[in-house]
Amino acid sequence: MAISVVIAEDETMVRRSFCLVLKSCGDIEVIGEAGDGNEAVARTLELEPEVVLMDVGLPILNGIDATKRILELKPDIKVLALSSHGDLARVLEMLRAGARGYIYKVGGPEELRQGIRAAAAGDFFLSPSLEGSLPSDLARRVASPRHSRYGELSAREREIAQLVAEGHSSIQIGERLGINHKTVEVHRRNISGKLGLKGVAALTRWAIREGLTSPKV
């Protein structure tokens, strides 16, 4: 029976290329796609795939928090992180969120297939380019994790921080989340106070560093 997969990737061309690669595999079937974090959660809960390919820097809701939400509700689903970056902080945050592995988007078709098969089998998979340096460093960092203000924010605050960094106004955020825009303003003040940041530009730089969103090119 084929391994069922949902691909959560905001770049349409990248998502399509993954679909084409996996279509040629007799043992892997793409049953759904998502272009942002909220959609990734919804499609995963609806379709219940064996494996979710999760881009770390998804818009609206980043891959880290989307992974947490999915695994809180469906702990048996395997999440495999996708990224074009090898930043160790992002790797560790995804692993702490419950991802079963981490692969580079540019790692090639065989790496993608191997990662999915490993995750479906319950094994752990890391991009070969990380294997040489990560294990010992991973143990050190998990034992003494870096101080990250990411963990000081509530789930709602992280969600709002990401949307602000992506250019949404308080009114737009309120409409998207179904809350009053004044409540959004309160959250924004709390976020600024906790992070010690002033202005959207500073918040955007922080959000990119923490993997909440990706830099726009």
N, C-alpha and C positions, 0 to 999 in steps of 0.2 A: 504494500500500500504506500502511495506517495506521501512524502512529508509535506504537510500543508504550511504555507508561509504567507504572512502579510508583510508588505514592504512599506515602511514609513520613511519617506524621503521627500523633501519639499522641491527639489530640482526635478522637473518633469523628465528631462532628457536622461538624467542619471537613473531615475526610477525605471524608465522604459528600457534602458540598456540592461539593467539587472533582470527585468522580466524576460528579455530575449535570451540572456545567458542561461537562465534557469529553465526556460521552456524546452531547451534541448536535453535536459536531464530527465530521464525516465522515472527517477525516484523522488523528484521535487516538483510541487505544484504551487504556483502563486494563486491564492484564492482571494486576495484583496490588496488594495493600495490605499495609502493615506498621504496627504500633503502637509499636515500640521499635527501637533501633538494631541490636540483634542480629538481630531479625526482618527488618529492612531489608536487612542484608547477606545473610542466608540466602535471602530471596525473590528478591533481585537475582541472586545467583549461580545460583539454580534456574531463573529465568525468562528471564534475559538480555535485559532491555528495552533499548530505545534510549536512553531517558531515565528518570532517577530524580528525582522531586520529593522533596527531603530536608529535613525540618524540622531546624533547627539544634539545638533544645533537646530532642531525643528522650530518653526515660528509658532507664536501664540502660546504653546506649552512646550517647553524644551524636552528633549529625550530623556533626561534624568528623571524629571518629575512624572513624565508619562509612563516610564518604566515602573516607578514606585506605585502609581495608581493601578496599573494593570496587575502587578504581582500581589497587591493587597487583596484584589478581588479574585484573581485567577493564578494562584501560586504555582500551578503545574505548567504554565506556559513558559517557554524558554525565550528569553530576549537576547539578541546578539547585537551589540553596539556597532554602528557604522560611523566612520568619521574620516575626514580628509586630513586630520591633524593627529599627531602622535603625542600631544601634550599630556604629560603624566597625570596632571591634576584631573583632566577630563576622564582619563582611563580609570583612575581610582574612584571617582564619583560614580561612574556608571557601574563599576563592580560592586561598590557599596550599595547601590540601588537594587542590585540583584541580577545584573546582566551576566550571562554565562560565557561571555567572550567579547572580544573587541577586534574588529578587522578594519583595514584601510579600504576606502572606496577604490583606490588605485592599485589595490593588491593583486588584481587579476581574477579571471573567472574561476580558476581552480581553487584559489584561496576562499572565494565566496562559497563555492560548493562544499569545500571541506568544513568551513565554519558552520554551515547549516546542518550538515550531517552529524558533526560532533555535538552541537547543541541539542539536536533531536534525540541523540543517544544518551543525553545526560552528562556528556563530557564537557570539559572546559576548553575553550579555543582562544588563542591569542595570535594575532598576526605574526608571522615568522620574524618580521623586522623588529618586534618588541621582545621576543623570547630571550635574546641575549642579555638584555639589560634590565628587564622588568622584575623577574622573580625576587632577587635579593632586595632590590629597592622597594618592591611592593611590601615585603615583610617589614622592612624598616619603617616605611611610611604609615602602614596600618597600625603598627605598634605605637608610633608617635606621630599621629597625623598632623598635618600642617593646620595652623589656625585659619579657618576660613569663615568669614562672616556670612557665607551662604547659609550655614546651619542656624544662624541667629534669626533668620526670617521665617515666618510661618509659611505654610503652603500657599495661602492666599496672597501674602506679601510677595513671595517669589513670582507668582503668576502675574501680579500687577507690575512688579519691577520689570519683568520681561516685556510686557505689553507697552510700558512707558518707553523702554529702550528701543522698541521697534517702531516708535513714532506715533502711538495712539494717544489721543487726548483722554482726559478724565471722563468726559461724557461718552466717548466711544467705548472706553473700557467698561463703564457702568452698564451700557447697553449690551455689551458682549457677555458680561458676567451676570447680568440680571440684578444689579445692585444700584443704589442711588449714587450719582456722581459725587455727592458730598462725602459719602462713605469712602469712595475711591480717594478723595483728597486727604481724608484722615489716614488711610493706609499709606499714601505717598509721604506724608509728614513723618509717620512712624518709620518708614523705610529709610528716609534721609537721616533721621536721628540715629537709628541703629548702625547704619553704614558710615555715618560721618561724611556724607557726600552732598554736594549742593549742585543742582542743575541737572538737566537731562543728559548733557554731554558726559559728565562725570559718571552718571549712572549707567550710561550706555557702555562706556569703557569697562566699568566693573562687570557688567553683565556678560560682555564678550570674554573677559578673563576667566570668569567662573563657568563658562560654558552654557549659560542660560540662553544665549542667542549667538548667531554667527555674524561676523563682520560682513557688511554689504559691499559687494564689489561691482 
